[in-house]
Structures are given as C-alpha cells and as structure tokens.
Amino acid sequence: MTTELRVLDPADWDKWYAVLELAFGGVPEADEERKLWQELTEHERFIGAWEGDRCVGTAGAFTFRLSVPGGAVVPAAGVTMVSVAGTHRRRGVLTSMMRRQLEDVRSWGEPLAVLTASEPEIYGRFGYGVGAYSAHGAIDTTRVRLVVPEGTDGVSLRVTSPTEALDATEAVYARLVTTRPGMLERRPGWERLALIDPPGDREGASPRQCVLAERDGEVVGYAHYAIKPEWSFAGANGSVSVQQLAGLDPVAEAALWRFLCSVDLTSSVGFRSRPVDDAWQHLVTDLRRCEPTLRDALHVRLVDVGAALAARTYQTPVDVVFELTDAFCPWNEGRWRLSGDLEGAVCVRTGDAADLSLSVRELGAAYLGGASLLSLAAAGRVREVRPGALREASVAFGSPVAPWLPHGF
C-alpha cells in the first residue's frame, strides 16, 4: 500500500501519538504529561505517514526562537516526536518525512531547524550537526567541598513550590536567554513543562521542590530539585537530583549550589544537562569525584544558509568563502561569502574562489560556537583551500560562553 504524508488532523492526534509512544517503548505517559504535549502540538506543523487510516510514522516542528552568538534570537523549527513504526523501517519513511519537513521549514521562512536525538547517528545524513553539548555529574558531598565567591552570604534563600514560584522563575529564565547561545525563548504554554512531575516517574524521590535566591527583595536565581531518601546500616545516604538551576550572576548560582550540597541526610548531588563551561566545576574542591561526563544535546541544521549565518555575530572580523555541499537541501549548495564581525554579518552567494570546503552538517556543528572548525578539520570534515582561512574562520565562529539547551522538547 502507498504511504502518504499528511498534515496532522487534530482528530487523529491520539492515533498518531500512540505510534510515537510505541516506537519509544510502548510505556504510556502520565495523563498530565500527555495532555500537555497534546496542547502544545501545532497541528499545521506536524505530519504523519499514513497507509490508508493506519499511521506508520510521525514528525513535528514546534515554533521556536533560538539565541545565537551576539544575542539575537532567531526563528527555528524545533523538530520533535519523530518515529517510524517497527513494521515500516528501511522503507524510506523517515527520509521522506525529513525532506518534507525541511521543505516546510524553508517555506515558513525559518533559517534553522534544531532537535534532540534519541539516537545521535540518525540525523547527520539529513544535515544536522551537534551544535551544543551538555555536562552531567554527581557531586560526592561527603568528600567534596564548595569554595564560593565573596558575597554569597548576601544572598537569601527561600524554599517554595515550583507552581508558586513560576512567575519569578520564568522572569529569571527570560533574562538569561540572550546571554548564552542555544537557549529557547519560552512561548506561552511552555512554562508548564517545568511543572510536570508524575509520581510514577520519581523513582522514590520527593515531589519537585523549588528554592529561590533573593537579594534586596528581588529573585536573582532558582533551582528545581528533588530529594531521594536512602538509609543504610551506617545512616542516611540520600541524594539530591537537580532538574533546573539558573542565576542572574555568579554569586546567586553559587548560593544555590551551596544550598543543594548541604541538604540534610544526603551525600550526593546529581545533575544532568548543564552547560559544559558551568561554574560548578570551579566551585568544587575535587572535580574528579564529581564524575563529569559529556553528552550531545542540541543538533543544529541550517535550512537557509545565507540567513542563518547573517543572523549571528562573529568574535573576530571574518571574510571567507565556503564551498558548501548539501545534498538533502540542494538550495544551499554552492559558494557563499560570509563577511562579519561583532557588529553584524552578511552572507551572500558568490562566484569567487572557495577558501574552505565543507558540508552543511559541519556548519551546523560550528554555528553556535559549540564545535570549532579546526577540530572538525582535524577529523577530516572541513578542507582548507586558502592557507590561513581555517584558523581565521574557526576563531570568528567561537563563542565566549558555551552554547546550552536548558530543556528538551
């Protein structure tokens, strides 16, 4: 039977979502979580692969705005809920959905597409590069101390519920978006994602808690966390799980980390998805005992190369011609001249000789400053044509702070 791609009809959402759930293991989500995703679904931007009335594939693209180096917030399609029924693998269903989706994103005038990958090796062939990484770890608070900056004692802390603190925490988050590439502006409804806390997902931990950092009556930071009590014959051995932590300045963040590392009856503080240059690693007295690990986070795809490269700024003046290959989105193929600095940039097609040769995947990896063009060249993925062009472009594409995706989608 012929497979047809169709825009998602709201009446088909349950059937469509059931295919997605089955592809990810078949464990039903909690009602509150499922309801939120249904409400956030932008049906006109979601597609399904259908054989008659049977759905065999799913894909969607949320409307996002993503921060980029220089502080601009750029339209980006948040690719999500991608799945293919196990009965229809290796039939071209995924490829057809990815191609249709990128054509749609281009028609919407959005220069970027981004995603988080359940299996990272899948999306490189569609032009996505790993543009931001995240750090994970667990601080052994029985052996590791924190050395906090001067002024930390001037920050007061107040424990409350995430719901009661929602307006204050969202205000802090909004102020931080343009300070670090890779962060997403929160559109209406997305603030509720931080409140989803199904009891079945807690694995013995407490309901989610919130601590606010305040100075002179103003909220300057917050952390969402849960506590998992554990006991051995020797005594308490509980753990703290950090779900979110944000501060408007280093002192506020340090006060939050110190609080979390001193919760009674606990001996460790675990965290996931922190920036790779996060300050916690310089506060601890023994990084080795914090078990730091690195993981891919945000995968970036340039849908309109000219618009995307012109939307960000560059650390040093750059004037370089790229010879770009992009078999999946052929409208990007060819030579592009990028001229820019800290004030802005222009990127246009050109017939001039190429300085660097690469694919759109490498541009996606370097776009937010998360991977250097030099390191990609060392892996054989960027070729220098004009001597000196590689170093010039690699430095220019850098970011003073590492890109970071604060939450999934």
NORQUINOR-V527145 format. One record per run of one state. SS is the DSSP state (H for helix, E for strand, C for the rest). FROM is the first residue (numbers start at 1). TO is the last residue. If there is no record, write none. Layout:
ss: {SS/SS}
from: {FROM/FROM}
to: {TO/TO}
This chain:
ss: {C/E/C/H/C/H/C/H/E/C/E/C/E/C/H/C/H/C/E/C/H/C/E/C/E/C/H/C/E/C/H/C/E/C/H/C/H/C/E/C/E/C/E/C/E/C/E/C/H/C/E/C/H/E/C/H/C/E/C/H/C/E/C/H/C/E/C/E/C/E/H/C/H/C/E/C/H/C}
from: {1/4/8/10/24/31/41/43/46/52/54/68/73/85/86/89/93/108/112/116/120/127/129/141/146/147/152/155/156/161/166/180/184/185/190/196/199/202/209/216/218/229/231/233/235/237/238/248/250/261/266/275/280/284/285/287/291/293/303/305/312/318/326/330/333/334/342/344/350/356/360/368/373/379/382/385/389/397}
to: {3/7/9/23/30/40/42/45/51/53/67/72/84/85/88/92/107/111/115/119/126/128/140/145/146/151/154/155/160/165/179/183/184/189/195/198/201/208/215/217/228/230/232/234/236/237/247/249/260/265/274/279/283/284/286/290/292/302/304/311/317/325/329/332/333/341/343/349/355/359/367/372/378/381/384/388/396/409}
